[in-house]
Amino acid sequence: MVKLKFLIPLFVFCCSRGLFAQERFSITGIIKDGLSDQYVKGAVITIRETAYSSVSKEAGNFLIENVYPDRFVLNINIVGYQSYQAQINVRTDLDLGIIKLFPTGFENPEDMALQKTIRATNIAELFSRRPNFLGGNQVYGIPPEPKRLIGNFYLDTKWNKASILLYKDMEILEGYFVRYNISSNNFEMRDESSEQVTVIPGFRVQNIVWIDSEHNIPRYFVNGMDFREDGSPISGFFEVLVDGQMPLLRRTEAVIKPSNYNQALMIGERNDQIIKRNVYYYLKEREIIHIPKEKRKFFKIFGESGAELEQFVKTNSVNIRQPSGYFTIFTQYNSKFDGFESLIPKFIEN
């Protein structure tokens, strides 16, 4: 009986970690160079806090066997490439498909708002072809609001599945759910199964793309620290609506509107309110510039293409005073240049 008392806790522990379980699973994938599309040999694939690991072979393929069912963090590292991290959920044999790594220090040589590192490949693979990464539909969670302050400072109160590019070592994080606090300039990050929230300061994040859970399309955000406004650095994040030779950007601002309640007359708004408004910009040589309100000045920003775009607006009855009109015109302009890629299929209001 004495021995049994010691064996029971050990048995429970082993069962909880799957040590006595019959089922074990394998994890496979293929690693490629994100620029040359060549296979990457010698990349070290590890599962954090476990002894499971593998090394990619000549064809970029790797195999990790006998993995017990659980949620893990997968890391990929190789000298000369940006590190890669993703959450995985092992419930059956996993084929992670093609994972593309990018060279250390890779930067977009073109005058575009987005780093191709985050835009070109991993995000499409993650949300379209690799369903075994943690994910799901809408995940809601709105914190309780202060009594006398109506509204919230979140760009989107929903938790959206995201891919994040960090400045440090150009590391990519995938498989997390995030939301952005405009006031604090912080990202809140969590996984699907946990209520624990990790806060990432905005200054650590270079680019982020999340899948809008309402419209099921990607939304792209870039750090304002990489740009200038009137020659000065900018804090906060800009959403890239149209990328290309002259990107169209949107910034959402949140301000507090004080109560205007008149106690004597008993009229007005009793509570303070958080008001959000969108401001639209275009990017020229890393300088953020407000979209001109005047029609003449607006078409002038497109240089020699101004007259052509003005005729396009007349022919297609485009309203240049509406954000959707900005989206149509900037898409038309940037499509004239080689390498243009449409980021989103249609304009979406916040």
Disulfide bonds with the S-S distance in Angstrom:
none
